[in-house]
């Protein structure tokens, strides 16, 4: 629910709950991006090798 932007099902009654939900959403988003990067990096690396794309071709 948090990562999709749908938000909580019911309103949060306290400021502590709102702060927790905000920090948890940030943490979840960062963890999601990190895990996807680590998971997809080998696949992207393999694709670059498959198409013979070197770093000099990328302008590095």
C-alpha positions in Angstrom: 0.0 0.0 0.0 2.8 2.4 0.9 4.9 1.8 -2.2 1.9 2.1 -4.6 0.9 5.5 -3.2 -2.5 4.4 -2.1 -1.9 5.4 1.5 -3.4 4.1 4.7 -6.8 2.5 4.8 -7.9 4.5 7.8 -6.8 8.0 9.0 -3.9 8.0 11.4 -4.9 9.4 14.8 -1.6 10.5 16.3 1.4 12.5 15.1 3.7 9.5 16.0 1.8 7.3 13.6 2.1 9.8 10.8 5.8 10.2 11.4 6.3 6.4 11.5 4.3 5.9 8.3 6.4 8.6 6.6 9.7 7.2 7.7 8.6 3.6 6.9 7.5 4.7 3.3 10.9 6.4 2.8 12.7 3.3 4.1 10.6 0.9 2.0 11.2 2.9 -1.1 15.0 3.0 -0.6 15.1 -0.7 0.1 13.0 -1.5 -2.9 15.2 0.6 -5.2 18.4 -0.9 -3.7 17.2 -4.5 -4.0 16.1 -3.9 -7.6 19.4 -2.4 -8.5 21.4 -5.2 -7.0 19.1 -7.8 -8.6 19.1 -6.3 -12.1 22.8 -5.2 -12.2 24.1 -8.6 -13.4 21.4 -8.8 -16.0 22.2 -5.4 -17.4 25.9 -6.2 -17.3 25.3 -9.4 -19.3 23.2 -7.6 -21.8 26.0 -5.0 -22.3 28.4 -7.8 -23.0 26.0 -9.6 -25.3 25.7 -6.5 -27.5 29.5 -5.8 -27.2 28.9 -2.4 -25.7 32.2 -1.2 -24.1 32.6 1.6 -21.7 34.3 3.7 -24.4 31.1 3.3 -26.5 29.1 4.8 -23.6 31.3 7.9 -23.5 33.2 7.0 -20.3 
